[in-house]
């Protein structure tokens, strides 16, 4: 176990009440498929993390997640990212996850990449509803790239949680998804906060006014600014992070201490995101 550190998290920025599951969630969710190991999971849990994205291929963190949820199952949220073409496939995936994580239930089953590696059909929905009835899952979720479709499903579907792309380069959810949340109040989990590092890698020929905070190293954006941009939106309950090592994990926890961006900072980050999006070719330094 890594040495214990002390962080100061504000309740209004760092925590949210996750709809449907009605659990208090630390808004930095941990994805264990980019390099973390079980020891890193234990450290994150010790420092307050309780949202875990897990898939069958996330082998290096399976033991750690199983251990931390065993200590206080009601506190933690396990989101299973699975492929869902057919009902039987979904059921096998859930029951396999229950065995591997040694838990009685999965908090959220996410139909992964809806429309591509998962289908929203009568059969898949029927299976998920039956798994809810059996108590093997608590909520139905999806990861989805099609924002227009996500907006429709937010209005009328059995989906309780949406995992969506949202960042300064791709803010389209503000028009296509967020306006449709009020009716059913599903949970929103954001990923790709760094736009696959396109927002954090130095670009050539950047024409933008100075960062309002006076930091001469900006642009490009720092990872902290990317995450804080996402979490400054009140519609987002959780932002996922996929650190490659303990050092990146610690830096992301430190980011959570900094809180919301102010209006001037938000405006600048938006402009930079638009600038990056406008480039037809990413010409990095």
C-alpha positions, 0 to 999 in steps of 0.5 A: 500500500502506498503511503497515506496522503491527506486531501481537502475535498469540498462537498459541493465539487467533489461529491454528488448523489448518484440518481437511481442508485441513490448513493453518494459518489466521489466524482472522480471515477476510476477506470482500471484498464490503462495501467493501474494495478490492485495496489493503486485501487486500494490506495484510491479507495482509502482516499475516498474513491468509490466508483469503479469501472470494470470489464472482463479484460481489467484483470490487473485491478480485479483483486483490488476492486473485489477487496475494497467492495467487500469491506463496505459493499453499500459504499461502493459503485461497480459499473460493469462495461460489457458487450450486449448483442444478445440477452444470454451474452449479457447474463453470462457477462454479469454472472461471470463478473459476480464470480470474479469480483466475489459480490452479490450484485453489480451496481450498473451494467453498461451496454458498451458502445451502444449501436456498435458493440451492444444493441438496445433491443427488446431481448437485451432490455428484457434480460437486463430488467430480469437481472434487476428483478433478480437483484444481480444488477441495480441499474441499467446503463450504457456507453454511447457515442451517438449524442442525438440517440442518447438524448432520445433515450434520456427522455424515454427508455429503461436506461438509468445511467449514460456514459458519454463523451464530453470535454472542451473539444467535444462539448456537444452533449450540452445541446444534444443530451443535457437539455433532455435529462430533467424528465427522468433524471438519469445519471451522467458519467463522462469520459475522454476528458482529455480528448485522448490527450489532444487537449494536453499535448502542445500544438504548433501555431496556437493563436489564443490570448493568455491564460487568465491565471497567468500561467505561461505553460498554458496552453496546452491544457493541463489534465487538471483543467480538462477534468475541472472543465467537465466537473464544473458542469452540474449535469455531470455526476462523475468523470472517469479517469484512466491513469497509467500509474500511481503518480498520475492517480495522485495528481488527479486526486490533487485536482479534485481539491481545486474545485470549479473553474470560474466563468473566465477560466471556463470561457478560455478553456472553451475557446481552446477546445474550439481551436483544437477542434477546428484544426484539420491536422494535429501538428504537435510540437 
